[in-house]
Each structure stands twice: as C-alpha cells, then as structure tokens.
Amino acid sequence: MKKLISLTLSAVMLAASLTACSSIPEEKAVVYASSDAKAYGDWLENKLGYVPEGVILGVGSSSEYGVDMTDFENDGYIIRTVGDNTVIFGKTADGLDMAVRKYANNAKNGVSADAVYHEGYRIERLTIAGRDISEYTVYYPAGSNENVKFAVSELVRLVKQATGVTLTAIEGEPEAPAISFTVSDDESLKNDGYSYTVTDDGIMIEHAEKRGAMNAVWRLLQNECGWDCLIYGDSFLNEAEHIDIPAGTERSETPAFEYVNLYNPFNSFKSDRRSPTAVQNSYGTVSHACHGLQNNRFFEDTDFYNQPCFTDEEKYEICRDNVEKYVAARYGDPNFKEVDIAQYDSNNYCFCDNCFEMFLAEGGNAGAVVYFANRLQEEMEEKYPGIIYKIFAYAGTNVPPKNAIPNDLVYVTFCFDMNCSNHKVDGTECTTKVQANGRTNADYAEWLEGWCAITPNVYIWPYTLGTALQAYTVLDNTYDDYRYFAKNGVRGIMLETEDYGNFSVRRIEHQLIGELNWNINMTREEFDALRDRLLRKEYGDGWEYVKEYIDQWSLSQDLVGCWQCWGWNQHGPWEKRYDTGFFRERFDNFVELLEAAESMAGSKAQENAVLRLTASMLYMGCYSSYYTAWLDGDTERIAVLSERYDRSMEIVRSFGIDPTNMPTIGSGQGYSISYAPTLEEAAWSDWTKWYDDIIGYPLPDDAPVLPKDN
C-alpha cells in the first residue's frame, strides 16, 4: 500500500501550525507555507470569485505542517481537509497547479477534493502469472544485436520507474521464472514486429531481428500495464494497486507501415521511452523521397523551374557521374542505404521528341522517370550493391506508367499534391473537383492503387498543412484513410503538417495515427474510444465540450464540399473550407463550449490546449460574423466581436507568438502571416477578398476598404 504521508495530518497538528503562523494578518484567508505558492492563491481567488478560507498552500515538504513530499513524483500533490482547514501541497509548482485546479473545480461543484496524486510508484504491485515481478530475471541470447540490448535496458529502466523493482538482466539461456528475448523466424513480423506469450514460467518475447525487441518492450508495457502512448505521443502510466499479467496472455503485432514520419516541427511530444541510437535502431528505416535531384544538384542545373530531360544521354551521364561520386563517398557506412533522386519541385516536364514519344507510350511523365531511375540503379548496383534509389510520383508524375515497372531497389513516394482534404482519400465521398487542380480524391486513389499494383515499395506523402488561425480538422477521416493506405500495401508515410502554433487538433490526429500503425485492424468503436481518451488527456475533464465543438466544426466543413489544405499564408481560406453561415449561427455556442472546457482543465498544459483551439475558433467566428453585423448596423454585436478578436490575438501573444509575424509552412523560406491588430482592420484590410464567400454577393462599392501595407 502507498505510504500516504498526508493521512498523518491531524487537527491538532494543523491547529498548532496555524497558531505558529499567528503573525499572518487575520484578513488573509489563504496561508502560504512557501513563497512560491502565492501565485496559486491568487489564481484560486480569481477562479472561485472569492477568497477561500482555511486553505494552506505549499510547494515541497513542510515539517511545520507535517507534509512529506519525498515519495511523490514531480507532478504529485495532496489535498487533505481536516476540520475547517484544507492543506494543498504539490511536490513542485506543477503539482500545486494541478492541485488547486482540482480543488477549485470540486469546490464549484460542492464535491470534496481530497486526493493523493502520484505518491510512490504508479504500479504498487506487478505480477506475472501470479508471481511478483521481483522474482523474475531478464535473459537475452549471447551475441544479440544492439537493439536487443537496448530493449533489455529499456525494460529494466521502465519496470523500475513503474514499480521500484530493479530487474537483473543476464546474457544466456533462460531459467524460470524469466522474461526472455529470442529472434523469431516468422517472416510476417518483418523488421519491426514481435509476439509474446505468458506462461507459468514467465514471458517469452519473440521478435524481428532489427527492431522488434524494443517495440515488444514498449508495447508490452502499454498493452498489459496501462502505459498509454509509450511509443508515440505524450506517454502516461496510469496508477494501479495491482496488475497481474496472467498465464495464457498472447499478443503479436507488426506495424502497418515500416516508416512513419508525422512531420510537424512545431508539435512536440514527450515520452517516457528513450530514443535509440542509430546502431541500436539497426540504422533505422528507409525514409521518403524529397527533391534529391534538386537538393544534390546531380544534373548540375541552376534552374529548377523546368524538369531535366530524363531521356537525354548527355544529361544522364552527368547525373550518373555525380551520383556515383555521392555514393562512393558514403558507401560502407552502415547508416547509408539510400539515394534520393526525386525530381525537381516543378511540373514543367520536357517534351522533346524522345520525351513526348515516351509520354504517349506510358500515358504520362512517370514512364521516363522510372526508366531513368531503373537504369541508374542498375548501373550503380554493379559497383555499389544494395543501395535504394528514391523517386517521386508528384506534380506531373502522379499517374503511374503503363509499362515501366520500378526495380526492386527503386522506391516511389506518392504525393497527394492538392487533393481534396475534406473527404476520405479513397474518393468515395468527393462530389466536386477541387478548384486548385480540377481533380477529386477518386483520381488520386486510382493513381495510388496503380502504383501499388506495380511495386511493393510505395511511400505516401499526404498533407494536412497548417493554416494558423483559419484552422481545420481531418479527424473524421483518419480511421478510414490509414486503413485504406494499409489495405493497398503502402510501405511508409510522410505526413506533412507544419502547424505552427498548434491551433487545430493535429496532436490528436497524429497520436491516433501512431496507434493505428500498431493496431490497424481496430474496430471503429475502439478507435472512437481511443480518440475520446486522447481528448480527455489533452483537454481535461471538459473534453466532451471540446468534442462537441469539434463535431460541429467538422459539420461546418462538410457543408461546403471539396476543398484542399493549401493556402497557408492567407487570412481567409484559399478555397472555402467551412460554412461561414453555419459557423456564425453557432458562434456564441462555440464560445460557451470552449469556455466551459477551459474552466475544467486539470493542468496548465490542458488549459493551454483549450486556449490554442479557442484562438482559432474566435478568429473564424469573427471572420464569419463581422460583415453580417456591419450590414445590419448592429454596433452592439460588433463590440462583442471586437472583444473576441482581441481575445484571439491576446491568446496568440500569450504563447510567445507575434500575430503580426506568424511563421507558417515553409517558414524557412520566409512565409509568414500578419494578423491585423483590431477587428475593424482585419475586416477592411485582410478579409475583403473573401467577402463574396462569406455573404454571398460582391463587396459594396461604399465599403470602407483599408489599404494594405503588404
């Protein structure tokens, strides 16, 4: 059982302590056991609307109040009421922050807040087949690779963190009771999969040689011990008095995709797991293609507006010689396994006689690219065997060739460049063509399936590009889209988000993808339950209010049909992405929903997550509402909208972001957006371009349009 030091507090002790603090002015109802606790007393007063009486706040241990926080984790706290007094202590400021929030929310609901949080070890007792974890020894075979050794060290470290028990690890043959590792000959596990079986003698882990061992450890702790999101996301170990992993427990998992890069440089997750070194990770997986011909200047071009001629013999020799120099300088390094020869970032392809003839024969530009890549790979293979060469199916090469088939060592990264972002990628829901390129998801689905039919080495590059405060969500499509990718044999994923400021729900979407990768066959009900758990973790006890907002927000998107996510540096959508009339009608309700969620946040992190979503909601609501209020001459409503716009900008600034110079996708290339400081300036300088989309008819001639500086 937990020590529960807080239970030793007594009315006598508190009375003595309060007497010792008799120098504190009587009108000061909150007593501070440490100076760094005062800010939380002020927070409580603001939250409750009154000064709470008999509350004692402190950070760390206090002999004066009989509080020992030694065995608490950094976010641990106690709330204990004795008589008319309530002691609230956190191990750190973060712990006290969580404690006062719990106290305030419970006080408003008339419920006792007494609690002990994160004292001692999260799992008080762990048993395997009824036998205490301390009786087990970890065994791994002699000559194991570095990934197995890393996995063993992770198991020992994390079990100790969870239970306090330090397991012994031995290289050699297992002796019961044991947790043993062994390389599996099951080819279905590929490079990353594993299986484990629990018997009366312990746990036998059979794993893929390259990376299966470490994945087995992390998934075992998640599946059997309640350690949420240990591989991807903000990991969290739930508290338990006793967990038993019974004999007969079995599980086998192989990730749906061997490479998953959920790219968002502004969206970080913290996990209790360590990241393996390159050697511990068996030097990792093959990555996606990304304009290698341009980045490495293999053709020695300086103009990347036009693609090189892929059928020109002289140009080919220049490229081949440069690729050979590149490979020769790296060959033999175990971390070197691939060469990016993906085409330039352009859709201007050569149409010389040879290229045009191949275009007609292959049904598009991809044929010339595949023949070029195959030839290059074959020539390099003679001297430098085993190297992979990566090409694009992107911006003019999306359509697969009719006859050309990529070699086994030629990998294809298929990009969803400007597809419909509002509907499932399989094309079954698209009803109109997106304005940017006149295509639907049915087109992209046909092309992707065509590539997957001719090569097992297809990676995909979808986009959910960040649009700052004009946010959107693809949460409704996540389950179907990634199951569709897996069904078609997609090998790897590069999801590009670049959602600066995190004003959408990308963190939830990304964590769901991370979990789907390990359980692609989960049911829709399991997926929805996982989504709800993640929403609760992200936003706190008010998560259902957030969910209701997300559902309505998604509906506003569905009402406008097909659109795509590009247009990152716009104050309004490049294409109309949500029904402004629908958003306008429900704006007040949206404000109420997120205000309720904010008030119920259990930590500063949860409050911040709600506030980020609030910033985009307020901006979109003002964008949708201002012109209607202006046309109606409704100055009272405009005043409300002005306050909400100011609040949106205030929230943005609170996160250290300058709303007049907010980086967006491609920020390294100088892309940014400048939000006007006031509602009126936004309406008559930034939004007039989309007046017709919002109202339904052109901007009146007498509108007070303001000149723009940019």
C-alpha positions in Angstrom: 0.0 0.0 0.0 1.1 3.6 -0.6 2.6 5.3 2.4 0.1 8.2 2.2 2.0 10.5 4.5 -0.8 13.1 4.1 -3.1 10.9 6.2 -0.9 11.5 9.3 -2.1 15.1 9.3 -4.3 15.8 12.3 -6.5 18.5 13.5 -4.1 19.1 16.4 -1.1 19.4 14.1 -3.0 21.9 11.9 -4.1 23.9 14.9 -0.6 24.1 16.2 0.7 25.1 12.8 -1.9 27.8 12.3 -1.1 29.1 15.8 2.6 29.3 14.8 1.5 31.5 11.9 -0.5 33.9 14.0 1.6 36.8 12.7 -0.3 36.5 9.4 -3.0 39.2 9.2 -6.4 37.8 10.0 -8.0 39.1 6.8 -5.6 36.9 4.8 -7.6 33.7 4.5 -5.0 31.7 2.5 -1.9 30.7 4.3 1.3 30.2 2.3 3.7 27.6 3.6 6.2 28.6 0.9 6.7 31.9 -1.0 6.3 30.3 -4.4 2.8 29.2 -3.6 1.3 32.7 -3.5 0.6 32.8 -7.2 -1.7 29.8 -6.8 -3.6 31.6 -4.0 -4.3 34.5 -6.4 -5.3 32.0 -9.0 -7.8 30.3 -6.6 -9.3 33.7 -5.7 -9.8 34.6 -9.3 -11.2 31.2 -10.2 -13.6 31.0 -7.3 -14.6 34.6 -7.2 -13.9 34.8 -3.5 -11.1 34.3 -1.0 -11.1 30.7 0.2 -10.8 30.4 3.9 -8.7 27.9 5.8 -6.6 26.9 2.8 -2.9 26.3 3.3 -0.8 26.2 0.1 2.8 25.0 -0.3 5.4 23.6 -2.6 7.6 20.7 -1.4 7.8 19.2 2.1 7.0 21.1 5.2 7.8 19.9 8.7 5.7 22.8 10.0 2.6 21.3 8.5 3.6 17.7 8.7 3.8 17.2 5.0 6.4 14.9 3.5 6.5 15.0 -0.4 9.7 12.9 -0.7 8.0 9.9 -2.3 5.9 12.0 -4.7 6.6 12.4 -8.4 7.2 15.9 -9.7 3.5 16.4 -10.6 2.3 14.8 -7.4 0.2 16.6 -4.8 -2.1 16.1 -1.7 -5.3 17.8 -0.8 -6.5 16.9 2.7 -9.3 18.5 4.7 -9.1 18.4 8.5 -11.8 20.3 10.2 -12.2 23.7 8.7 -8.8 23.7 7.1 -7.6 22.3 3.8 -3.9 21.6 3.1 -2.9 21.7 -0.5 0.7 20.8 -1.3 2.5 20.0 -4.6 5.8 18.3 -4.9 6.7 21.1 -7.4 4.9 24.1 -8.8 3.4 21.9 -11.5 1.9 19.6 -8.8 0.5 22.6 -6.9 -1.0 24.0 -10.1 -2.9 20.7 -10.7 -4.0 20.5 -7.1 -5.5 24.0 -6.9 -7.3 23.3 -10.2 -8.8 20.1 -8.8 -9.8 21.9 -5.5 -11.4 24.8 -7.4 -13.4 22.6 -9.8 -14.6 20.4 -7.0 -15.4 23.4 -4.8 -17.6 24.9 -7.5 -19.5 21.6 -7.7 -19.8 21.2 -4.0 -17.7 18.0 -4.0 -14.8 17.1 -1.7 -11.4 17.5 -3.4 -9.4 15.3 -1.0 -6.9 13.4 -3.0 -3.4 12.0 -3.1 -1.8 12.1 -6.6 1.3 10.3 -7.8 2.7 9.3 -4.4 5.0 6.3 -4.5 5.2 4.1 -7.6 2.5 4.1 -10.2 2.1 0.4 -10.0 2.1 -0.7 -6.4 2.4 -4.4 -7.3 3.1 -6.1 -10.6 2.8 -9.9 -11.0 3.3 -12.2 -14.0 1.3 -15.4 -13.8 0.6 -14.6 -10.2 4.4 -14.3 -9.3 5.8 -11.0 -8.1 7.9 -9.1 -10.7 10.9 -9.1 -8.3 11.2 -12.8 -8.7 11.9 -12.6 -12.5 15.2 -12.3 -14.4 15.6 -10.9 -17.9 17.5 -13.2 -20.3 18.8 -12.4 -23.8 20.9 -14.6 -26.1 24.7 -14.3 -26.4 25.6 -12.3 -29.5 22.4 -10.3 -29.5 22.4 -7.1 -31.6 22.4 -3.6 -30.1 18.6 -3.3 -30.5 18.1 -6.3 -28.2 20.5 -4.9 -25.6 18.7 -1.5 -25.8 15.3 -3.3 -25.4 16.6 -5.1 -22.3 17.9 -1.8 -20.8 14.5 -0.2 -21.5 12.6 -3.0 -19.8 14.8 -2.8 -16.7 14.6 1.0 -16.6 10.8 1.3 -17.1 9.9 -1.5 -14.8 11.9 0.2 -12.1 10.3 3.5 -12.9 6.8 1.9 -12.7 7.3 -0.4 -9.7 10.5 0.4 -7.9 11.8 -3.1 -8.7 15.2 -3.4 -10.4 15.3 -6.5 -12.6 18.5 -8.4 -13.2 19.5 -8.9 -16.9 21.7 -11.8 -17.9 23.1 -12.8 -21.3 22.5 -16.5 -21.7 19.9 -19.3 -21.7 16.8 -18.5 -19.6 15.9 -20.2 -16.3 12.4 -19.9 -14.9 11.0 -17.5 -13.8 12.2 -15.5 -16.8 11.4 -12.7 -19.2 13.3 -13.9 -22.3 14.1 -12.5 -25.7 14.7 -14.5 -28.8 14.9 -13.7 -32.5 11.8 -15.0 -34.4 11.9 -16.7 -37.8 8.4 -15.6 -38.5 8.7 -13.5 -41.7 5.3 -11.8 -41.1 7.0 -9.8 -38.3 9.2 -8.1 -41.0 11.7 -5.8 -39.4 9.7 -4.3 -36.5 7.1 -6.9 -35.3 7.1 -9.1 -32.2 5.0 -11.6 -30.3 4.9 -12.5 -26.7 3.4 -15.4 -24.7 2.9 -15.6 -21.0 3.2 -19.0 -19.2 3.6 -20.1 -15.6 7.4 -19.7 -16.2 7.2 -16.1 -17.4 7.1 -14.1 -20.6 8.7 -15.3 -23.9 9.3 -12.5 -26.3 9.9 -13.5 -29.9 10.8 -10.6 -32.1 12.1 -9.4 -35.5 15.8 -9.1 -35.5 16.2 -5.5 -36.4 13.8 -3.5 -34.2 11.2 -6.0 -32.9 12.8 -6.3 -29.4 12.4 -2.6 -28.4 8.9 -2.4 -29.9 8.0 -5.5 -27.9 9.1 -3.9 -24.6 7.2 -0.7 -25.2 4.0 -2.4 -26.5 4.1 -4.9 -23.6 4.1 -2.1 -21.1 1.3 -0.3 -22.9 -0.9 -3.3 -23.6 -0.5 -5.1 -20.3 0.5 -2.4 -17.8 -1.6 0.7 -18.8 1.3 2.8 -20.1 -0.5 4.9 -22.6 1.1 6.2 -25.8 4.5 4.9 -24.9 5.7 4.6 -28.5 4.1 7.8 -29.8 2.5 10.7 -28.0 2.6 12.1 -24.5 3.1 8.9 -22.6 1.3 8.4 -19.3 1.4 5.5 -16.9 -1.9 5.0 -15.1 -1.9 4.3 -11.4 -2.8 0.8 -10.2 -2.7 -1.0 -6.9 -2.1 -4.4 -8.5 -1.6 -5.6 -12.1 -1.3 -9.3 -13.0 -0.4 -10.4 -16.4 -2.0 -13.9 -16.4 -0.6 -17.1 -17.9 -2.2 -17.6 -21.4 -1.8 -13.9 -22.4 -0.6 -13.7 -26.0 -0.1 -10.9 -28.5 1.5 -10.5 -31.8 1.9 -7.1 -33.6 3.6 -5.9 -36.7 3.2 -2.2 -37.6 1.1 -1.5 -40.7 3.8 0.8 -42.0 7.5 0.4 -41.5 8.2 4.1 -41.8 6.0 6.8 -40.2 7.1 10.4 -40.1 4.4 12.6 -38.7 6.3 15.8 -39.6 5.4 18.9 -37.7 8.5 20.8 -36.4 6.2 22.9 -34.1 4.4 19.9 -32.4 6.5 18.1 -29.9 5.5 15.1 -27.7 7.2 14.0 -24.5 7.5 10.3 -23.8 9.0 8.2 -21.0 10.8 6.0 -23.6 14.3 6.7 -24.8 15.2 7.2 -28.4 17.6 4.5 -29.7 20.9 5.5 -31.3 21.4 4.7 -34.9 23.1 1.4 -34.2 20.5 0.5 -31.5 17.9 1.2 -34.1 19.6 -1.1 -36.6 20.3 2.2 -38.6 16.6 2.9 -39.0 14.2 2.5 -41.9 14.3 3.9 -45.4 12.9 7.4 -45.5 10.8 9.3 -48.0 12.0 11.0 -51.2 12.3 14.8 -51.3 13.6 16.5 -54.4 17.0 14.8 -54.3 18.0 15.8 -57.9 17.4 19.4 -57.0 18.9 19.3 -53.4 22.0 17.5 -54.5 22.3 19.2 -58.0 23.0 15.8 -59.6 22.2 17.3 -63.1 24.3 20.4 -62.3 21.3 22.6 -63.1 20.7 26.0 -61.6 17.2 26.5 -63.0 14.8 24.2 -61.2 11.7 25.7 -62.7 11.9 23.1 -65.5 12.5 19.4 -65.0 15.6 18.0 -66.6 15.2 15.9 -69.7 15.1 12.3 -68.5 15.8 10.8 -71.9 18.9 13.0 -72.8 22.0 10.8 -72.9 24.5 13.6 -72.1 22.4 14.8 -69.2 22.1 11.3 -67.9 25.8 10.8 -67.9 26.3 14.0 -65.9 23.8 12.8 -63.4 25.2 9.3 -63.2 28.8 10.5 -62.6 27.6 12.8 -59.8 25.5 10.1 -58.2 28.5 7.8 -58.3 30.7 10.3 -56.5 27.9 10.8 -53.9 27.6 7.0 -53.3 31.3 6.4 -53.3 31.9 8.9 -50.6 29.3 7.2 -48.3 29.4 3.5 -49.3 30.3 1.2 -46.5 28.8 3.4 -43.8 26.0 1.2 -42.2 23.8 4.2 -41.9 24.0 4.8 -45.7 21.4 2.8 -47.5 19.5 5.2 -49.9 19.9 7.9 -52.5 17.3 10.5 -53.2 16.9 11.1 -57.0 13.4 12.6 -56.8 12.6 15.2 -59.4 12.6 18.9 -59.0 9.7 20.8 -57.3 8.1 21.6 -60.7 5.5 20.2 -63.1 7.2 21.6 -66.2 8.4 18.4 -67.9 10.5 18.1 -71.1 8.6 17.4 -74.3 11.4 16.9 -76.7 10.7 14.2 -79.3 12.0 11.4 -77.2 10.2 12.5 -74.0 7.0 13.1 -75.9 7.2 9.6 -77.5 7.7 8.1 -74.1 4.8 10.2 -72.7 2.4 8.8 -75.3 3.6 5.2 -74.7 3.5 5.4 -70.9 0.4 7.6 -70.5 2.3 10.4 -68.7 5.6 11.7 -67.4 6.3 8.9 -64.9 7.5 6.5 -67.5 10.6 8.5 -68.4 11.3 9.0 -64.7 11.0 5.3 -63.9 13.2 4.2 -66.9 15.8 6.8 -65.8 15.8 5.6 -62.2 15.9 1.9 -63.2 18.9 2.5 -65.4 20.7 4.5 -62.8 20.1 1.9 -60.1 21.2 -1.0 -62.3 24.5 0.7 -63.2 25.2 1.7 -59.6 24.3 -1.9 -58.4 27.3 -3.3 -60.3 29.8 -1.5 -58.2 27.8 -0.5 -55.1 25.2 -3.2 -54.5 22.2 -2.9 -52.2 21.6 0.8 -52.4 18.0 2.1 -52.7 17.1 4.9 -55.2 14.0 7.0 -54.4 11.8 8.9 -56.9 8.6 10.9 -56.7 5.1 10.4 -58.0 4.3 14.1 -57.7 3.4 17.2 -59.7 3.1 15.6 -63.1 4.2 12.1 -62.3 1.3 11.1 -60.1 -0.2 8.9 -62.9 1.6 5.5 -62.9 3.3 4.4 -66.1 1.5 1.9 -68.4 4.6 -0.3 -69.0 7.5 0.8 -66.9 7.9 -1.1 -63.6 10.2 0.2 -60.9 13.1 -2.1 -59.9 13.1 -3.7 -56.5 15.5 -1.1 -55.3 13.6 1.9 -56.7 11.2 3.3 -54.1 8.3 5.6 -55.0 7.0 8.4 -52.8 3.5 9.3 -54.0 2.4 12.8 -53.0 -1.2 13.9 -52.5 -0.5 17.3 -54.0 -3.6 19.4 -53.7 -6.1 16.6 -53.4 -9.4 17.1 -51.5 -8.6 17.5 -47.8 -12.3 17.3 -46.7 -13.1 13.8 -47.7 -11.7 10.3 -47.5 -8.8 9.6 -49.7 -10.4 6.6 -51.4 -12.6 9.0 -53.4 -16.0 7.7 -52.3 -17.2 10.9 -50.8 -15.9 13.6 -53.3 -18.7 15.2 -55.3 -16.9 18.1 -56.9 -13.4 18.8 -58.2 -11.1 21.0 -56.0 -10.5 24.4 -57.6 -6.7 24.2 -57.5 -6.3 21.4 -60.0 -9.7 20.2 -61.1 -9.2 16.7 -59.5 -11.0 14.6 -57.0 -9.8 12.1 -54.5 -11.1 9.4 -56.8 -8.3 10.4 -59.3 -5.6 10.2 -56.6 -7.0 6.8 -55.4 -6.8 5.4 -58.9 -3.2 6.6 -59.3 -2.1 5.4 -55.9 -3.6 2.0 -56.4 -2.0 1.9 -59.8 1.5 2.4 -58.3 0.8 -0.1 -55.5 -0.1 -2.7 -58.2 3.3 -2.5 -59.9 5.6 -2.1 -56.9 5.5 -3.0 -53.2 7.8 0.0 -52.4 5.3 2.8 -52.3 5.5 5.6 -49.7 2.9 8.3 -49.4 3.2 12.0 -48.7 -0.2 13.4 -47.6 -0.6 17.0 -46.4 -2.6 18.5 -43.6 -0.9 21.8 -43.8 -1.1 24.3 -41.0 -3.2 27.4 -41.8 -2.6 29.2 -38.5 -5.9 30.6 -37.2 -8.0 29.5 -40.2 -7.9 26.0 -38.8 -9.5 22.8 -40.0 -9.6 19.2 -38.9 -9.4 15.9 -40.7 -10.2 13.8 -37.6 -13.3 12.3 -39.2 -11.2 10.8 -42.0 -8.2 9.5 -40.0 -9.6 6.0 -39.3 -10.7 5.3 -42.9 -7.7 6.9 -44.6 -5.0 5.0 -42.9 -6.8 1.7 -43.1 -7.1 2.4 -46.8 -3.4 3.0 -47.1 -2.6 -0.2 -45.3 -5.1 -2.2 -47.4 -3.3 -1.1 -50.6 0.1 -2.1 -49.2 1.6 1.3 -48.6 5.1 0.9 -47.1 5.8 4.2 -45.5 4.2 7.5 -44.6 5.5 11.1 -44.6 2.6 13.2 -43.2 3.4 16.9 -43.6 1.6 19.2 -41.2 3.8 22.2 -40.2 1.0 23.5 -38.0 2.8 26.5 -36.3 1.1 27.3 -33.0 -0.9 24.1 -32.9 -4.3 25.9 -33.2 -6.0 22.9 -34.6 -6.3 19.3 -33.3 -3.2 17.9 -35.1 -1.8 16.4 -31.9 -4.9 14.2 -31.5 -4.8 13.2 -35.2 -1.1 12.3 -35.0 -1.5 10.2 -31.9 -4.4 8.3 -33.4 -2.2 7.6 -36.5 0.6 6.4 -34.2 -1.8 4.0 -32.5 -3.4 2.8 -35.8 0.1 1.9 -37.0 0.2 -0.8 -34.3 -3.4 -1.8 -34.5 -4.7 -1.1 -38.0 -7.5 -3.6 -37.5 -9.0 -1.9 -34.5 -12.8 -1.5 -34.8 -14.4 1.8 -35.3 -15.7 1.6 -31.7 -12.2 1.0 -30.5 -10.9 3.9 -32.5 -13.6 6.2 -31.2 -12.9 5.1 -27.6 -9.2 5.8 -28.1 -10.0 9.2 -29.6 -12.1 10.1 -26.5 -9.3 9.0 -24.2 -6.8 11.2 -26.0 -9.2 14.1 -25.9 -9.6 13.7 -22.2 -5.8 13.6 -21.8 -5.3 16.6 -24.0 -8.1 18.9 -22.7 -9.0 17.6 -19.3 -12.4 17.0 -17.7 -14.1 19.4 -20.1 -13.1 17.2 -23.1 -16.7 16.5 -24.0 -17.3 20.2 -24.6 -14.2 20.2 -26.9 -15.6 17.1 -28.7 -18.9 18.8 -29.2 -17.2 21.8 -30.7 -15.0 19.6 -33.0 -18.1 17.7 -34.2 -19.9 21.0 -35.1 -16.7 22.4 -36.7 -16.4 19.2 -38.8 -20.0 19.6 -39.9 -19.3 23.2 -41.0 -16.6 21.8 -43.2 -18.8 19.1 -44.7 -21.4 21.6 -45.7 -19.0 23.2 -48.3 -18.0 20.0 -50.2 -14.5 19.5 -51.6 -11.5 21.7 -50.8 -7.8 21.4 -50.2 -5.5 22.5 -47.4 -3.1 24.7 -49.4 -3.1 28.5 -49.0 -1.2 28.7 -45.8 -0.4 32.4 -45.9 -3.9 33.6 -46.3 -6.2 35.4 -43.8 -9.1 33.6 -45.3 -9.2 30.1 -46.9 -7.7 29.8 -50.4 -10.8 27.7 -51.0 -13.8 28.0 -48.8 -13.2 25.3 -46.1 -16.2 25.8 -43.8 -19.7 27.2 -44.0 -19.4 30.7 -42.5 -23.2 31.0 -42.1 -23.3 27.8 -40.0 -20.2 29.0 -38.0 -21.8 32.4 -37.5 -25.1 30.9 -36.2 -23.3 28.8 -33.6 -20.5 31.1 -32.7 -21.9 32.0 -29.3 -22.4 28.3 -28.5 -18.8 27.6 -29.6 -17.6 30.2 -27.2 -19.6 28.7 -24.3 -18.3 25.2 -25.1 -14.6 26.1 -25.0 -15.0 28.5 -22.1 -16.6 25.6 -20.1 -13.7 23.3 -21.2 -11.1 25.9 -20.1 -12.7 26.2 -16.7 -12.4 22.4 -16.1 -8.8 22.0 -17.2 -6.8 20.0 -14.7 -3.4 21.4 -15.5 -1.8 24.3 -17.2 -1.0 22.1 -20.2 -4.7 21.2 -20.6 -5.7 24.8 -20.3 -3.2 25.9 -22.9 -4.5 23.2 -25.3 -8.0 24.6 -24.9 -6.8 28.1 -25.4 -5.0 27.3 -28.6 -8.2 25.8 -30.0 -10.1 28.9 -28.7 -7.8 31.3 -30.5 -8.7 29.7 -33.9 -12.4 29.4 -33.0 -12.6 33.1 -32.1 -10.8 34.2 -35.3 -13.0 32.0 -37.5 -16.1 33.2 -35.7 -15.3 36.8 -36.1 -14.4 36.2 -39.8 -17.8 34.6 -40.3 -19.8 37.2 -38.4 -18.5 40.7 -38.9 -19.9 41.6 -42.3 -23.4 40.4 -41.3 -23.3 42.6 -38.2 -21.9 45.5 -40.3 -24.7 45.2 -42.9 -27.3 45.1 -40.1 -25.8 48.1 -38.4 -25.5 46.0 -35.2 -23.0 48.0 -33.3 -23.6 46.0 -30.1 -22.7 42.8 -31.9 -19.7 44.4 -33.5 -18.5 45.3 -30.0 -18.8 41.7 -28.8 -16.9 40.5 -31.9 -14.2 43.1 -31.3 -13.7 41.8 -27.8 -13.5 38.2 -29.2 -11.0 39.2 -31.9 -8.8 41.0 -29.2 -9.0 37.8 -27.1 -7.8 35.7 -30.0 -4.8 37.9 -30.6 -4.2 38.0 -26.8 -4.1 34.2 -26.6 -1.7 34.0 -29.6 0.7 36.5 -27.9 0.4 34.6 -24.6 2.3 31.7 -26.3 5.2 33.9 -27.3 3.9 34.3 -30.9 3.8 37.6 -32.6 0.4 37.6 -34.5 1.8 40.3 -36.9 4.6 37.9 -38.0 3.5 34.4 -37.5 5.5 31.7 -39.4 3.6 29.2 -41.4 4.5 26.3 -43.6 7.8 26.9 -45.4 8.7 29.5 -42.7 12.4 28.7 -43.5 11.7 30.3 -46.9 10.2 33.4 -45.4 6.5 32.6 -45.4 4.5 34.2 -42.6 1.2 35.8 -42.0 0.4 39.1 -40.3 -2.8 39.4 -38.4 -4.3 42.9 -38.1 -4.3 44.2 -34.5 -8.0 45.0 -34.4 -11.2 43.6 -35.8 -12.0 46.6 -38.0 -8.6 46.5 -39.6 -8.9 42.8 -40.2 -12.4 43.2 -41.8 -11.5 46.0 -44.1 -7.9 45.1 -44.9 -7.5 41.3 -44.6 -10.9 39.8 -45.3 -12.4 41.8 -48.1 -11.0 39.3 -50.7 -13.5 36.7 -49.3 -16.5 39.0 -48.8 -18.4 37.2 -51.5 -17.7 33.8 -50.0 -19.0 34.9 -46.6 -22.0 37.0 -47.6 -22.9 35.5 -51.0 -22.6 38.6 -53.2 -19.9 41.2 -54.1 -18.5 43.7 -51.7 -20.5 47.0 -51.9 -18.8 50.0 -53.6 -19.1 52.1 -50.4 -17.4 49.6 -48.2 -14.6 51.3 -46.1 -11.8 49.2 -47.5 -8.4 50.0 -46.0 -5.1 49.9 -47.9 -2.8 47.0 -47.1 0.9 47.5 -46.3 1.8 44.1 -47.5 
